[in-house]
Amino acid sequence: MSNIFMVGVDDSKINRLIYEEAAKLVSAECLLAEDGQDALNKINEVVKAGRMPTIIFTDIHMPNMNGIELIEKLKANPKTKFIPIIVLTTERDYEIKIQGKNFGAAGWITKPLSPDEIAGVMKKFLKV
């Protein structure tokens, strides 16, 4: 399970700490970002350096760039379009969920979340 490189994107510091704890549970490397723009910049940097995230977890409602916009940009890039993106949100609006799926979200988890739940999703999606 040591080859997992996850990205956790959330404007909540508490949720970023939860992502970090989840990564430890599966011995994953973890890159954290505060919003979609921060994530896009960091992901582009690591990809340019020859590294590829294994899975991305993102919130929807964030400043600067929301999760839907982040998904759209990552899926439009040939280098990052195959990375599974899991949306974590308090959003219950069906239309927003459909929009996320249409842009390429691989899954949807409703907050509040726990490190164990996120680790379980990583194991399921990455078959580890």
C-alpha positions, 0 to 999 in steps of 0.5 A: 500500500506504499505507492499511494499518492493522494491529494486532499482538497478542502478549505477546512483545516480540520478536513485537511487533517482528516485527509492526512490521518487517512493517508497514514492509515494506508501508508500513502503520501499526502498532498494537501490543498486549501482550494481548487486553485491551490490544488491545481497548482500543486498537482500541475507541479508534481505532474511536471516533476514526473509524479502522478497522484493516485487519487484525489479527494475534493470538497465542492464549495471552496473559495478561488476555485470550487471542486466542480471547476477543479474536476473539469480542469483535471479531466480536460488535461490528458496527463491527469484525466484518468486520476479518480476524483472523489467528492466529499461534501455536505451538498445534498442537491442532486443537480450538483451531484449530477454535475460532478459526475458529468465532469468526471467525479468517480464517487461521492461521500457526504460529510462529516467524514472520518479517516477510516472512511476515507482510507476505506474508499482508497482501498476500494478504488485502488484495490489495495 
